[in-house]
Amino acid sequence: MKVLVITLVLSLTLVASSRASPKHWPDPPAWWLHSSYMTCVRYQESKDGRASPNIYEMQGPNATASDGDYDWLYGAPRAEQDYLAWLLWKRSGCHQPWGRYDGCC
């Protein structure tokens, strides 16, 4: 009986781990991710994911001047949002996308 339980637990563990999706996004640099300004941005924009699943409140490709497109990242994993925010920061810096709105940068 003990061997059967152990076999069952190991089988379920293997099935669960085989269904886990592999990570598809590179990690942004730790100095950037944990910097005071990006920590502030995450808190100001979404309370670090508690107030909104769009952690950085980045607008999507369908945004216009009068209508934001914030829903596009609601199902995205944290790693994807961190990476996209890193790419945006590399292209535009902190002030343009976030600083003038939330005062972090």
C-alpha positions as CSV (number, residue, x, y, z in Angstrom):
1,M,0.0,0.0,0.0
2,K,2.8,2.4,0.9
3,V,4.5,1.8,-2.4
4,L,1.2,2.5,-4.3
5,V,0.8,5.8,-2.5
6,I,4.4,6.8,-3.3
7,T,4.0,5.8,-6.9
8,L,0.7,7.8,-7.2
9,V,2.3,10.9,-5.6
10,L,5.3,10.7,-7.9
11,S,3.1,10.2,-11.0
12,L,0.9,13.2,-10.1
13,T,4.0,15.3,-9.5
14,L,5.5,14.4,-12.9
15,V,2.2,15.1,-14.7
16,A,1.9,18.5,-13.0
17,S,5.5,19.5,-13.8
18,S,5.1,18.4,-17.4
19,R,2.2,20.8,-17.8
20,A,4.0,23.8,-16.5
21,S,4.8,26.2,-19.3
22,P,8.4,27.0,-19.9
23,K,9.6,30.5,-19.4
24,H,9.6,32.4,-22.7
25,W,10.9,35.8,-21.6
26,P,14.4,36.8,-20.7
27,D,15.0,38.4,-17.3
28,P,15.6,42.1,-17.3
29,P,18.7,43.2,-15.4
30,A,18.3,42.9,-11.6
31,W,19.6,46.5,-11.0
32,W,16.8,47.8,-13.2
33,L,14.0,45.5,-11.9
34,H,14.8,46.2,-8.2
35,S,15.7,49.9,-8.6
36,S,13.8,52.4,-6.5
37,Y,12.2,54.0,-9.5
38,M,10.8,50.8,-11.0
39,T,9.6,49.6,-7.6
40,C,7.8,53.0,-7.3
41,V,6.3,52.6,-10.8
42,R,4.9,49.1,-10.0
43,Y,3.5,50.4,-6.8
44,Q,2.0,53.6,-8.2
45,E,0.6,51.9,-11.3
46,S,-0.9,48.8,-9.8
47,K,0.0,48.4,-6.2
48,D,2.6,45.9,-7.4
49,G,-0.1,43.8,-9.1
50,R,-2.7,43.9,-6.3
51,A,-4.9,46.6,-7.8
52,S,-4.5,45.6,-11.4
53,P,-3.1,42.6,-13.2
54,N,-1.4,45.0,-15.7
55,I,1.5,45.7,-13.3
56,Y,3.0,48.6,-15.2
57,E,-0.3,49.9,-16.7
58,M,1.3,49.7,-20.1
59,Q,-1.1,50.6,-22.9
60,G,-1.6,48.2,-25.8
61,P,-1.2,48.7,-29.5
62,N,-4.8,49.8,-29.9
63,A,-4.5,52.8,-27.6
64,T,-5.5,56.2,-28.9
65,A,-5.0,59.7,-27.4
66,S,-8.5,59.6,-25.9
67,D,-8.9,55.8,-25.1
68,G,-6.3,53.6,-23.4
69,D,-5.8,50.0,-24.2
70,Y,-5.0,48.5,-20.8
71,D,-6.6,45.1,-21.1
72,W,-4.1,43.5,-23.4
73,L,-1.7,42.5,-20.6
74,Y,-4.2,41.3,-18.1
75,G,-3.5,37.7,-18.7
76,A,0.2,38.1,-19.2
77,P,2.6,36.5,-16.7
78,R,4.8,38.7,-14.5
79,A,7.9,37.8,-16.4
80,E,6.5,38.9,-19.7
81,Q,5.3,42.2,-18.2
82,D,8.7,42.8,-16.6
83,Y,10.5,42.1,-19.9
84,L,8.1,44.4,-21.9
85,A,8.6,47.2,-19.4
86,W,12.4,46.8,-19.7
87,L,12.2,47.1,-23.5
88,L,10.0,50.2,-23.1
89,W,12.4,51.7,-20.5
90,K,15.4,51.0,-22.8
91,R,13.6,52.8,-25.7
92,S,12.0,55.7,-23.9
93,G,13.6,56.0,-20.5
94,C,11.5,56.2,-17.3
95,H,10.2,59.7,-17.5
96,Q,8.3,59.4,-20.8
97,P,6.2,56.3,-20.1
98,W,5.8,56.7,-16.3
99,G,7.5,59.6,-14.6
100,R,5.4,62.5,-15.7
101,Y,2.3,60.6,-14.5
102,D,3.3,59.0,-11.2
103,G,6.3,61.0,-10.1
104,C,8.6,58.1,-9.7
105,C,11.3,59.0,-12.2
